Amino acid sequence: CFSPQAFDKTVAKDNSLAVGFFQRGFVHMQLEMYEEALSDYHLAFKHLRKNPFIDYKQLGLRHILYAWEVLYSTAAARCRLQQWQEAGATLDKAVVWRPEGRTAILELALERVQNRLFLEPMQVPPGEFFRPRKKEVEQLDSKDFLGKPKVISSIIPNDEYIGFEPLRPQ
């Protein structure tokens, strides 16, 4: 099992990484830190930026994070906090984000919440890690986009002008 501290480092490096907050939320759920999990799921949903999903394949993680999954996990955290009405409302919101005709899992979850039964949060499939493609890693040599720096000084004594202007008469 991962520690929340490993994901703390991840989200510190990229504080808009929705999947990082999603995974840390799952770890917090496993550690029975439900308030923290709920906060992480809220951040994950916020960082989806109203997109129905984010495909992380380009970054080397073979996973697509769906908004409805984040909302489902949010409802799972709310159940553990005995916030049954809020959990039901969150699942209703998840139905809106779920692709058409595929709401059976959410209907079943809503039924469980109405019967005050806990939900298990969604997670990134076990064994999935960020693994950049080899050809991308091989090209990580530093590139000089700016060229070599040049020191330019004025021939006018005590000239402290910084910036660009047309040539001044001597």
N, C-alpha and C positions, 0 to 999 in steps of 0.2 A: 504494500500500500504506500502511496506517495504521502509526503508530508505537506501540510499547507505552506510551509516555508519555501519549498521548492517552487510552488506556484506564486508565492509572494515575489520571488526574484524574477519570475517570468513576467508578471504583470507590471513590475517596476520598470522593466526594460521596454515594455510596450503597453501603456496603460489604456489602450483602446482595443486590446486583444480579447474579443468576446469569448472565444473558446477557452482562454486562460481562466477567466472568471467562472465560466461554466464548469470547468474541471475542478477548480478550487472549491466551488460550491458543492460538488459531489463529495470531495474529500471531507469538507466540513460536515456534510450529512453523515458520512461514515463515522466521524468522530463525535457525533451527537452535539455538534455546535450549530444548532438550528438557526439562531439569529444571524450568525456569520454566513451561513449557507444562503439564507434568504437575501441578505445584502448582496452577495456575489451573483445570485441569479438576477437580481434587479439590474446590476451593473452589466451583466452579459446581455440582457435584453436591450438596455440602453445603447450599448455599443454595436448592436445589430443595425442601428440607425434606420429603423422602420423598413428594413429589408426582410423579406420572408426567409432568407437564408444567407449564409456566407460559405462559399466553397473554399476550403483551405488547401486544396490540392496544389495550387501554384506555389504555396509556401513549403510543401513537402509533407503535409499531414493529409492522409487519405481519408478525409472526413468532411462532411457538409453539416454545419450547425444550423438547424432549423429553429425559427422563432417559436413554433408551437412546442418544440421539445424543451426550450428554455422555460416557457410558461408552465408546462406540465411539471417540470422539476420545481418551479416556484410554488406551485400548488402542493407538491409533496412536502416542501419545507413548511408551508402554512399548516398542513395537517399535523405535523409533529409539534407545532406550536399551539395546537388546539384552535386554530383560526379557521374553523370549518366553513363559515359563510364566505370569507375572503378566498378560500381555496376553491369553492364552487364558482365564484365570480371570475377567478383567474382561469379556470378551465373553460368557462364560457368564452373568454377572450381568446383562448388557444384555438377554439373551434374556428374562429374567424381567420386565423393564420394557417390552419391546416389545409392542405390541398383538397379540392372538391372530391366528395365521395369517399373520403378516407377518414371519417370521424369516429369509427367504431371504437378505437382505443380510448378516445376522449369521452365517449358516451359511457363506456364501462367505468372509466375513472370517476366521472361525475356521479355515477351510481354508488361507487365505493365511498365517495366523500359524503353523500347523503346518508349512507349507513354508518358514517363515522369510522371508516376503515382507512388505515394509512396507505399511502401510495409510495412506491419505490421510485426514486429519481432516475431520470435518463442519464446516460453517460456516453462518453466517447468510447468506442469499442476497446476492450482491454488489449494491450499490446500495440496500440497505435501511438506512434511518436512522430514528432517533427523530424523528417529526414530529407534534407535538401538533396536534389538530384546531383549526381557525381559531377556532371559537366558544369553545373553552376558553382560548385565548390572549387573545382580546378581553376576557375577564372577569377579567383579572389585576390589576384595580384593587385597591388595598389596602382591606381591610375592617376596620372597628373593631368587634371582637367584645367588647371589655372596657368600652367607653365612655370618658368623660373621667376622668382621675385626679383625686381630691380629697384635699387635705391635711387631716387631722384631727389636732388637738392636744388635749391634756388641759388642763383649767383648774387641775388640782392641781399645785403646784410640785414639781419634781424627780420627777415620775411617769415611770418608764421602762417601764411595762407595755406589752408588745406582744401583741396578740391580741384576742380577743373575750370579754367577760364581761358579766353584767347590770349595769345602771346602779348606781353606788355612791352612797351618801348623801353629800351635800356637807358 
